[in-house]
Amino acid sequence: MPSRRAGRGDRGQVAVEFVGMVPLILLLVAAVWECVLIGYAFSLAGNAADEAARAGAVKGDSACEAAARKHIGEAWNLKVECGPSGDIYSAKVTLAIPVFYPGLNFGGIDGTGGAAMEKE
């Protein structure tokens, strides 16, 4: 007669493996989310710099800064540098790199843009 305990050696194993894997899964999700935020910050910085350079080439320095700030919230700690460089009006936009959400930041991401100066 076989023992009643035979065949029960792996009982509960799935639960133990799941509990062990949860922290690793959460860490992977956090890493992917951070990569998404960094990519989005690069996209925002480049677009803001292009818009700022175009506005600055047409209307001047004050319009450059306003155009850069138009679509970017305060949580990104935006810094804008605008000015002519020969026949090109250039803009450099720096955004803080977000950590899990845009209010918690470190480092910086630069976006640059340029537009031909409008003739007066």
Residue frames relative to the residue before (quaternion, step in Angstrom):
aa qw qx qy qz dx dy dz
M 1.0000 0.0000 0.0000 0.0000 0.00 0.00 0.00
P 0.3925 -0.7369 0.4977 0.2350 3.63 -0.72 1.06
S 0.5751 -0.5951 0.4473 0.3391 3.52 -1.21 0.61
R 0.5308 -0.6299 0.4588 0.3332 3.57 -1.12 0.63
R 0.6521 0.5294 -0.3153 0.4416 3.60 1.15 -0.39
A 0.4984 0.6497 -0.4441 0.3636 3.61 1.19 -0.22
G 0.7859 0.3049 -0.2346 0.4841 3.61 -0.96 0.86
R 0.6539 0.5013 -0.3226 0.4659 3.61 1.23 -0.04
G 0.3502 0.7905 -0.4560 0.2111 3.61 1.20 0.16
D 0.7590 0.3595 -0.2006 0.5044 3.62 1.07 -0.66
R 0.3519 0.7591 -0.4885 0.2475 3.56 1.20 0.19
G 0.8090 0.2227 -0.1963 0.5074 3.59 -0.81 1.05
Q 0.4418 0.7227 -0.4439 0.2923 3.57 1.25 -0.09
V 0.6297 0.5400 -0.3405 0.4427 3.60 0.97 -0.78
A 0.6494 0.5166 -0.3172 0.4591 3.59 0.94 -0.83
V 0.6611 0.5005 -0.3069 0.4672 3.58 0.94 -0.84
E 0.6616 0.4939 -0.3107 0.4710 3.60 0.92 -0.84
F 0.6331 0.5322 -0.3336 0.4524 3.59 0.99 -0.79
V 0.6670 0.4931 -0.3006 0.4707 3.59 0.87 -0.92
G 0.6659 0.5020 -0.3013 0.4624 3.59 1.03 -0.71
M 0.7129 0.4629 -0.2530 0.4620 3.58 1.06 -0.69
V 0.5107 0.6773 -0.4166 0.3269 3.62 1.14 -0.48
P 0.6756 0.4725 -0.3346 0.4565 3.68 0.76 -0.81
L 0.6484 0.5120 -0.3250 0.4601 3.60 0.99 -0.74
I 0.6402 0.5129 -0.3216 0.4730 3.58 1.00 -0.79
L 0.6648 0.4985 -0.3057 0.4649 3.59 0.92 -0.87
L 0.6292 0.5248 -0.3275 0.4705 3.59 1.04 -0.74
L 0.6517 0.5044 -0.3107 0.4736 3.58 0.98 -0.79
V 0.6409 0.5105 -0.3229 0.4736 3.61 0.96 -0.81
A 0.6506 0.5112 -0.3164 0.4640 3.60 0.96 -0.83
A 0.6531 0.5095 -0.3139 0.4640 3.61 0.98 -0.82
V 0.6521 0.4957 -0.3169 0.4782 3.59 0.96 -0.80
W 0.6434 0.5190 -0.3262 0.4586 3.61 0.95 -0.83
E 0.6390 0.5202 -0.3261 0.4634 3.60 1.00 -0.80
C 0.6377 0.5156 -0.3230 0.4724 3.60 1.01 -0.76
V 0.6261 0.5263 -0.3321 0.4698 3.59 1.03 -0.75
L 0.6717 0.4977 -0.3014 0.4585 3.60 0.89 -0.89
I 0.6490 0.5067 -0.3219 0.4674 3.58 0.97 -0.80
G 0.6511 0.5050 -0.3151 0.4709 3.60 0.96 -0.80
Y 0.6465 0.5103 -0.3133 0.4728 3.57 1.01 -0.80
A 0.6324 0.5260 -0.3298 0.4633 3.60 1.04 -0.74
F 0.6271 0.5166 -0.3375 0.4753 3.62 1.01 -0.74
S 0.6527 0.5149 -0.3061 0.4638 3.57 0.96 -0.86
L 0.6648 0.5002 -0.3010 0.4661 3.59 0.92 -0.89
A 0.6686 0.5099 -0.3046 0.4474 3.58 0.89 -0.92
G 0.6695 0.4969 -0.3028 0.4616 3.59 0.91 -0.85
N 0.6695 0.4907 -0.3011 0.4694 3.57 0.92 -0.87
A 0.6551 0.5083 -0.3162 0.4610 3.60 0.93 -0.86
A 0.6512 0.5093 -0.3191 0.4634 3.60 0.99 -0.78
D 0.6453 0.5126 -0.3241 0.4645 3.60 0.96 -0.78
E 0.6714 0.4837 -0.2995 0.4749 3.58 0.91 -0.90
A 0.6528 0.5196 -0.3142 0.4529 3.58 0.98 -0.83
A 0.6570 0.5076 -0.3147 0.4600 3.60 0.93 -0.85
R 0.6566 0.5062 -0.3156 0.4616 3.58 0.93 -0.82
A 0.6709 0.4834 -0.2975 0.4771 3.59 0.92 -0.90
G 0.6579 0.5123 -0.3090 0.4573 3.59 0.98 -0.77
A 0.6391 0.5291 -0.3287 0.4512 3.58 1.02 -0.75
V 0.7175 0.4317 -0.2464 0.4881 3.57 1.07 -0.70
K 0.8504 0.2083 -0.0480 0.4808 3.60 0.76 -1.07
G 0.6306 -0.5620 0.3461 0.4082 3.63 1.15 -0.18
D 0.7903 -0.3924 0.2373 0.4063 3.51 -1.44 0.07
S 0.6640 0.5120 -0.3296 0.4340 3.61 0.86 -0.84
A 0.6503 0.5008 -0.3103 0.4796 3.58 1.05 -0.74
C 0.5864 0.5840 -0.3655 0.4260 3.57 1.10 -0.65
E 0.7056 0.4561 -0.2715 0.4694 3.58 0.76 -1.01
A 0.6465 0.5210 -0.3225 0.4544 3.59 0.97 -0.82
A 0.6571 0.5076 -0.3142 0.4603 3.60 0.97 -0.81
A 0.6414 0.5208 -0.3290 0.4574 3.59 1.02 -0.73
R 0.7236 0.4461 -0.2420 0.4678 3.58 0.98 -0.83
K 0.4624 0.7391 -0.4158 0.2588 3.58 1.24 -0.35
H 0.8249 0.2358 -0.0927 0.5053 3.61 0.81 -0.95
I 0.6587 0.4963 -0.3070 0.4749 3.61 1.24 0.09
G 0.4084 -0.7402 0.4908 0.2105 3.56 -0.81 1.06
E 0.6840 -0.5087 0.3561 0.3828 3.54 -1.33 0.30
A 0.5986 0.6089 -0.3587 0.3772 3.60 1.09 -0.63
W 0.6420 0.5442 -0.3235 0.4325 3.60 1.20 -0.43
N 0.3157 -0.7769 0.4905 0.2371 3.66 1.26 -0.08
L 0.0375 0.8549 -0.5110 0.0815 3.54 0.78 1.12
K 0.0270 -0.7490 0.6619 0.0133 3.55 -1.12 0.85
V 0.1103 -0.8111 0.5743 0.0104 3.56 -0.85 1.01
E 0.0482 -0.7536 0.6550 0.0286 3.55 -1.08 0.84
C 0.0004 0.8136 -0.5790 0.0525 3.57 -0.66 1.13
G 0.3384 0.7459 -0.5452 0.1786 3.55 -1.18 0.49
P 0.5550 -0.6069 0.4496 0.3486 3.56 -1.21 0.46
S 0.0716 -0.7571 0.6487 0.0297 3.51 -1.21 0.67
G 0.7799 -0.1611 0.0619 0.6017 3.56 0.25 1.29
D 0.7906 -0.2409 0.2102 0.5222 3.58 -0.76 -1.05
I 0.6429 0.4891 -0.3100 0.5013 3.58 1.30 0.03
Y 0.2436 -0.7181 0.6298 0.1684 3.55 -1.07 0.79
S 0.0942 -0.8317 0.5470 0.0165 3.57 -0.55 1.13
A 0.1180 -0.7658 0.6296 0.0569 3.52 -1.25 0.61
K 0.1038 -0.7622 0.6366 0.0551 3.54 -1.09 0.82
V 0.0950 -0.7890 0.6070 0.0073 3.54 -0.76 1.12
T 0.0982 -0.7834 0.6127 0.0357 3.56 -0.90 0.99
L 0.0850 -0.7745 0.6266 0.0202 3.55 -0.90 1.03
A 0.4803 -0.6378 0.5125 0.3159 3.55 -1.14 0.61
I 0.4574 -0.6677 0.5104 0.2904 3.59 -1.04 0.80
P 0.3295 -0.7713 0.5069 0.1989 3.61 -0.62 1.05
V 0.2048 -0.7337 0.6333 0.1365 3.54 -1.21 0.65
F 0.8516 -0.0857 -0.0346 0.5160 3.57 -0.30 1.36
Y 0.7686 -0.1202 0.0275 0.6277 3.61 1.15 -0.45
P 0.6639 -0.5871 0.2950 0.3571 3.61 -1.06 0.68
G 0.6248 0.5543 -0.3663 0.4101 3.66 1.09 -0.23
L 0.6958 0.3933 -0.2457 0.5485 3.59 1.20 -0.48
N 0.0515 0.8647 -0.4863 0.1147 3.56 -0.07 1.32
F 0.0326 0.7472 -0.6629 -0.0356 3.50 -1.41 0.32
G 0.8144 0.2555 -0.1831 0.4879 3.57 -1.20 0.49
G 0.3018 -0.7556 0.5477 0.1947 3.55 -1.22 -0.38
I 0.2156 -0.7364 0.6293 0.1230 3.52 -1.25 0.62
D 0.2125 -0.7931 0.5622 0.0990 3.56 -0.82 1.01
G 0.0617 -0.7456 0.6616 0.0497 3.49 -1.18 0.73
T 0.1013 -0.8012 0.5880 0.0461 3.58 -0.90 0.87
G 0.0151 -0.7862 0.6177 -0.0074 3.51 -1.17 0.64
G 0.0748 -0.7915 0.6051 0.0408 3.53 -1.24 0.44
A 0.0490 -0.7753 0.6295 0.0156 3.53 -1.20 0.61
A 0.5518 -0.6068 0.4574 0.3436 3.56 -1.13 0.67
M 0.4943 -0.6595 0.4821 0.2971 3.57 -0.97 0.89
E 0.4230 -0.6831 0.5397 0.2515 3.52 -1.06 0.84
K 0.4078 -0.7008 0.5322 0.2435 3.59 -0.97 0.87
E 0.3315 -0.7439 0.5471 0.1936 3.55 -1.01 0.85
